[in-house]
């Protein structure tokens, strides 16, 4: 029986782990990120992969940093035939990459060599791409640069946000790894080198990328909002206070107001001018210090004084 160490952290990775157990592979241990404080009350919360591992009765290892750690020695000492990662969140040191006989395999959420890095799903939506996919690949020291084993493409719909696409790609990645693993184990797969001339990157989202620039086109802003939903969430400011924008859509606008100006207020939504004489309809938002709410509830409550001509910065 092929022995595996699985490394992953978010909900994206949990179905992959579950599949490995269901398919009868010998999962020796699950490596995931440490528990983190979550929410306004900073409740210490286990990563989704740890929760799944506990349900499956698997040992869990949670290194703060792999390189030079006791946990790294512990993982290597397991002598797994193969290491499989899926959104683990840390780079693997060379001594770990070299340890398993069958190598280290990654389930990456893009069609490599496009979008190497930690935020490929976010960035594909932000960039307005109409397709993405999963790559099963061999790992090497350089970030997401290893040989490609298999890929599967899916469409990105206008209504997709990062959360929805994470769920879709998790299913695709699980299925593709299930189909691909036998050829990896028997070393009969056809590995293909990446074309370095086609490489693009998707670095972890910065705070600056979260801020809405109302001078951009309505479509660019809509892509930013859905690309950052449900985390980390795009934001703007009104009267010096931060306002997170959770859901919005593009609409026609015939005014020539300055970008950021409120140009229409209805009972269930309001419209903000963008660049290029276009506009965005705000459907769901979160004022500073408040919970996420619909535009309806906002306009009935804390936003009841919002008027045409008010300006988001």
N, C-alpha and C positions, 0 to 999 in steps of 0.2 A: 504494500500500500504506500502510495506517495505521501510523504510527510511535508507539511506546509506551515510556515509562519505567516500569519496574515497581519497586515499593517494598514489601518484606516481609522478615520475619526468621525466624520459627519454622517447624517442619515443616508447620504448617497452610497456609502460604503456598506451599510448593514445588510442589504439584500445579497451583496456579493459574498459576504462571510456566511450567511445562512445557506446559500447555494452550495458552497464548498463542503459544508457539513452534510447537507442532504444528499450530495453526490457521492458521499462515502470517503472523501479524502481525510487524511489524518492531520487535523489542525492541532499542532503542538502547543501553540500559544497565540494570543491576539495582542498586538502592540498598538497602543493608541495614545492620544495626548492626555495630559493630566486633567482631572476635574477642574472646572473653571467656575467663578462666580457669574451668575446669569440674572438678567433682569434688574429692575430698579432696586430690589431688595438684596441683590447680590447673593442669591442662594447658590451654594456650591452644588454644581450639577455635573453628572457624569456624561461623557460624550455618548452619542447614540450607539456607536460600535461597542463600547464597553457594556452598555445595557444589553445589547444583543448577545455579547459573549457570555455574560452572566446567565442569561436565559438558557443558553446552549451548554452551560457547565464547563466553559473553557477557561483556562488560566489567562489572566490579564497582566500585561506589563505596561507601565505608564511612565516612560522617561521624560523628564523635563527637557533634556537635550541628549541626543544619542551619542554624539562624538565624545569619546573618552569616558563614558559612563559605565557604571557597574551593570546597568541594564543591557548595554551593548554586549558585554562579555557573556551575560546570561543568554541572550538571543543566539549568539554564535555557538555557544556550548550545546544548544539544542540539536545541532547538526541536521537541520531541515534540508530536504531535497530541493526545495524551492521556496523563495520568499515572494509573496504577492502583495502589492500595495494598491490602494485605491483611496486617493485624497487623504493620505496620512498627515501631511502638513510639515514634515521635516525632511531635509536631505539625508540620504543614506551615506554613511562614511564608506570609503573604499574597502576597508577590511570586512564590512558587512556585505557589500556588493559582490565581493570575491568568495564569500563563504559557501553558499549553496552550490551543489554540483550542477543543477539545472538552471542556475542564474536567478536574477531578481526580475520580476515581471510587474509592470505597472498598467493599471486601467486608467487611461487619461481621457478627460472629457473634452476632446477636440479632435479635429482631423489633422494630426501632425503632418508636416512641420508648422502648421498654423497654430498660434496661441499656446506656445510653451509657457509654463508658469502656473501660478496658484489661483488665477481667477479666469479660466478660459470661458466659462459659461457666462459670467457677468459681461466680459468684454465682447463676446460675440453678439450679444443682444445690444449692448451700448453702441457698437459699430454698425448696427443695422443689417447684420448678416441674415441671409434667408436659409442658411443650412449650417449644420454642425454635425457632431457625431462622436464616436468613441474610437480610440486607438488602443489596441493591446500591443505593448512594446517591451523590449528588453531595456533594462536600466543600465546607465553608466554614470560616471562622475559628473559629466556635464548635464545641466538641467534639461530633462525631457528630450534628450538628443539621441537616445538609443535606437536600434533597428526596429522597424515596424513589423509586427507579426500579422495583425489583422486590423481592419477598420470597417465601421458601419456608419452610414450617413443617415441623418434625419433632417426634416424641414424645421425651420423656426417660423412659427405663425405670428401674425401681427399682435395677437392677444397673449402670446407666451411671455411670462416673466421668468426671472431666474429660478424661483421656487418651482414653477411648473416644469421648466426645462431640466432642473436637477432630477426631478422624479422620473421624467421620460428617459433621461440618459442613464439613470441608475438601472432601469429595466434593460435597456439596450446593452449596457456594459456587463451586466450579470449574464445575459443570454450569450453574448459574444465570447465571454471568458469560458463559459460552460462548453461551448462548441470548440474553442481553440485549445483548451488545456491538454486534451489527449495528444495532439501533435507536438505540443511543447514538451511533454513528458517523454515522448518517444524520439524527440529531436528530429522530427520529420517536417516541421513547418518551414515555409520559405520566408526567411527574414530579409527585409528590404531596407537599405540605408536611406536616411532622410536626405532630401535635397536642401542643402544649406542655403541655397539662393532664395528659397521660398519661406524661410523662417520668419515668423512674427511672434510677439510676446504678449502675455497677459499677466502683468505683475499684480500683486495683491492691491486691492482698491485703496487709494489714498483718500484722506479727508477732503482734499481739494477736488477730487473727482466726484464727490458726493454733492457738491454745491451746484445749484442750477444757475446757468448763465442764460438769462432771458433774451440775450441778443442772438442766440442760436436759433435755428429753424424749429418749428413746432415738432417736426418729426425727430430731430436730434434730441430734443428735450424729452419727448415721449419715450424714445429708446433708452435714454438715461434713466428715467423713472422706473420703467419696467425692468431694466437691467440691474437696478439696485433694490428691487423688491423680491423677497421680503427682508433682505439685509444687504448692505447696512442702511439703506433708504436714502433717497435724494432729499436735499433740504434747500430752503431759501430763507429769507428773513422778511418780516413785516413789522414796522415800528421798532426795529432793533431786536426783535425776538425771533428765535429760530422756529421755523415751521417745517416739519417733515411732510413730504408729498408722497403718499403711498400709491395712489392710483390716479391716472389721468388719461386723456386721449386728445388727439388733434381735432380741431374744428375749423371751419371757415371763418375768416375775420375780414371785414371790409374797412376797418378803421385804420388810422395811421398814428395811433398813440405810441408813446415810447414803450419799448420792451419792458415787461414787468408790470404794466398798468392793468388794473382790473377794468375790463371793458363791458362786462355783462354780469348781472347778479340775478339768479332765479331762485326759486324756493328750494331746489334740490341740487344745484351746482352753481359754480361761477367760472368765468372765463378770464384768462390772463393773456395779454398781448405778448407775442414773442417777436423775434426778428423776422424780416422778410414779409411783413404785413400778414403774419399768420398768428394762430392762437392755440392755447391749450385749455381744455375744460378740466377743472379739478373735481374729482369725484370722492377722494378719500384722503384725509390729511391728519396731522397730529401737531397741534400747537404746543409750544414749550410748556412742560410741566403737566400736560394732559395725556389722556389715553388716545389711541388712534380712534378716529370717528369718521362717519360719512360726512359729505359736504352738507347734507340735510341737517344733521345734528349740529354741525359747526355753525351754520347760518342761523339756527334757532337759539344757539347759546353764545359761546365766547366770540363767535364771528358775526353776531347780529348787527354790529355797527359797520360791517364791511360795506363799502360804497363804490360805485363806479368812479374811477379816478384815483383810488388808493393804489399804492405802488409797492410791489415786492422788489427787494433789492437783490 
